[in-house]
Amino acid sequence: MLGYISYTDDRKKGEVFPRMIFGQRFLQGALPQGRRWLGRLEAGRMARLLRQRGVRQAVFPVDFPFGEAFARRGILPVDTLALHRAMAPLVVRQRMGELGISPSSATVAVAADRMGYGLEKILTELALQNRYLVLQIPAGAEDFCAAMRREYGVSVLRTPTRRQMEQADALLLFAPVEGLVSRSPIQLHLYDGERVLQRNGVHFGLPPKLRDEVEANCDFDQLLAVLFGAGMLQNYQIPIMKVDSDGKNYYNADTV
């Protein structure tokens, strides 16, 4: 069971109740917005109630001050790493457009410690939208490269030099690479969990049909990770948000 934590102004005590968001069932915990000491007490009580009802992960408000009370009960924020990884091809495409880089001549370098179904899907998107794809993956990429040649006529380089990795137009790191000094104008670090947002400067907005359905202070990345993981949203339906140098957010597009 997934939790959804929100605030409420009209109750002295929080309450727990079921809620559906875009077809996904949550157990919502509504906490009173009041004095900090009261909020802390209610957060501990609510965390206990939610844990008793099987909640292990939850979507929290942005900058939620009582996360430790939930963590002590074994309720953690929804992990957004899989969402950031799945969105990577679209982020690369958007950034190339902003920088004036043509995908028809672009090289995308990818480093990972192993292959997997999720990574294969991402690599396929990258290979089909960019001219060159180079992979630094220790083992398991042979079948993928052969399939890309056989099914799409796309040649993927499996043994790139350090220079080719460092000078690619875009570099996606699904695992750290020791000693790599990248000159790539587009770099995405996709292996360090919550630090993904801080390091990449990218997070995501709600599709138009969802914007009036959830609280404005909801952590959209966490909610989208749930809906994407459940198959209720595809990556192309999720608007990419960018944090510019002034820290201001903006939608790049509206999607359906």
SVG drawing of the C-alpha trace seen along z (x, -y; Angstrom):
<svg xmlns="http://www.w3.org/2000/svg" viewBox="-12 -34 53 46">
<polyline fill="none" stroke="black" stroke-width="0.4" points="0.0,0.0 1.2,-3.5 0.7,-6.5 0.0,-10.1 0.7,-12.8 -0.9,-16.2 -1.9,-19.1 -5.3,-20.2 -6.4,-23.4 -9.7,-22.4 -8.9,-19.5 -7.3,-19.5 -6.2,-16.0 -5.0,-14.3 -7.0,-11.5 -6.4,-8.6 -8.6,-7.8 -8.4,-6.1 -7.9,-8.2 -7.7,-7.5 -5.4,-9.6 -5.4,-8.9 -6.5,-5.4 -3.9,-4.7 -5.1,-3.9 -3.4,-5.6 -4.0,-5.7 -3.9,-9.5 -2.8,-11.0 -3.9,-14.6 -1.9,-16.4 -3.0,-19.6 -1.1,-22.8 -0.5,-24.4 2.1,-24.8 5.3,-22.8 5.1,-20.7 1.5,-19.7 2.5,-18.7 5.4,-16.6 3.1,-14.7 0.5,-14.1 3.1,-13.0 4.3,-10.3 0.7,-9.2 -0.1,-9.1 3.1,-7.3 2.1,-4.6 -1.4,-4.3 -0.2,-4.1 2.4,-1.5 -0.2,0.6 -2.2,0.5 0.7,1.7 2.2,-1.6 5.9,-1.3 6.4,-4.2 4.6,-7.5 4.3,-10.6 5.2,-13.6 4.8,-17.3 7.8,-19.3 10.1,-20.2 8.2,-18.1 9.5,-18.8 8.5,-15.6 10.0,-13.0 12.1,-11.5 8.9,-10.6 7.8,-8.5 11.3,-7.0 11.4,-5.7 8.2,-3.8 9.7,-2.4 7.8,-4.7 10.1,-6.3 9.6,-8.7 8.9,-7.1 12.2,-6.5 12.3,-8.7 15.5,-7.2 13.6,-4.9 11.6,-7.9 14.6,-10.0 16.3,-7.2 13.2,-6.6 13.0,-10.3 16.6,-10.6 16.2,-10.3 13.6,-13.1 15.8,-15.3 18.7,-14.7 16.5,-15.6 15.2,-18.8 18.7,-19.9 20.0,-19.3 17.3,-21.5 18.2,-24.3 21.9,-24.0 21.4,-23.8 22.8,-20.2 21.4,-18.2 20.5,-14.6 21.2,-13.5 24.9,-14.1 25.1,-13.8 27.0,-11.2 25.5,-10.0 27.8,-8.0 26.4,-5.8 28.2,-4.1 26.6,-1.4 27.7,1.5 25.3,4.0 22.4,4.4 18.8,4.8 15.3,4.5 14.9,0.9 18.3,-0.1 17.6,1.6 14.5,-0.5 16.4,-3.7 19.3,-2.7 16.8,-1.9 15.2,-5.3 18.6,-7.0 19.8,-4.9 16.7,-5.7 16.8,-9.5 20.6,-10.1 23.2,-9.4 25.8,-7.6 25.5,-5.7 28.6,-4.5 28.4,-2.1 30.8,-1.5 29.1,1.6 31.4,4.4 29.2,7.3 25.8,8.1 25.5,5.5 26.4,7.9 22.8,9.1 21.5,5.6 23.9,4.3 23.2,7.3 19.5,6.7 19.8,3.0 21.7,3.8 19.3,6.6 16.0,4.8 16.8,1.2 20.1,1.1 21.7,-0.9 25.3,-0.4 26.3,-0.8 29.9,-1.1 30.7,1.1 34.3,0.4 34.7,-3.4 38.0,-5.1 38.2,-7.4 38.4,-10.3 35.1,-9.2 33.4,-9.0 34.6,-12.4 33.9,-14.3 30.4,-13.0 27.6,-15.5 25.7,-13.9 27.0,-11.6 24.6,-9.5 26.1,-7.8 24.1,-4.9 27.2,-4.1 30.2,-6.2 33.3,-6.0 36.6,-6.6 38.8,-9.2 36.4,-10.3 36.8,-14.0 33.8,-14.8 33.6,-17.7 30.0,-16.9 27.6,-19.8 24.9,-17.5 25.6,-15.3 23.1,-13.2 24.0,-11.4 21.5,-8.6 22.9,-6.4 22.8,-8.3 19.1,-8.3 17.9,-11.6 21.0,-13.4 19.8,-13.0 17.6,-16.2 20.4,-18.3 23.1,-17.2 21.1,-17.3 18.9,-20.3 15.8,-18.6 12.5,-17.5 9.1,-17.0 5.6,-18.6 2.2,-17.1 0.3,-16.6 -2.6,-19.1 -5.2,-16.5 -3.6,-16.0 -2.8,-19.6 -6.2,-20.2 -6.3,-16.8 -3.5,-17.1 -2.2,-19.6 0.1,-22.3 2.8,-21.4 2.8,-17.7 6.2,-16.4 5.4,-15.9 8.4,-13.7 7.4,-11.2 3.8,-11.1 4.9,-10.7 7.3,-7.9 4.3,-6.0 2.0,-6.6 4.8,-5.9 5.9,-2.7 2.2,-1.5 2.0,-2.1 -0.6,-4.8 1.7,-7.4 4.2,-7.0 7.4,-9.1 6.3,-11.2 3.2,-12.3 5.3,-13.9 6.3,-17.6 10.0,-18.2 10.7,-20.9 14.1,-22.7 15.7,-24.6 17.6,-27.6 20.5,-29.5 18.1,-31.6 16.4,-28.6 13.1,-29.4 11.0,-26.6 9.1,-26.5 7.2,-24.1 8.8,-23.4 5.6,-22.1 2.1,-20.8 1.5,-17.2 -1.6,-15.1"/>
</svg>
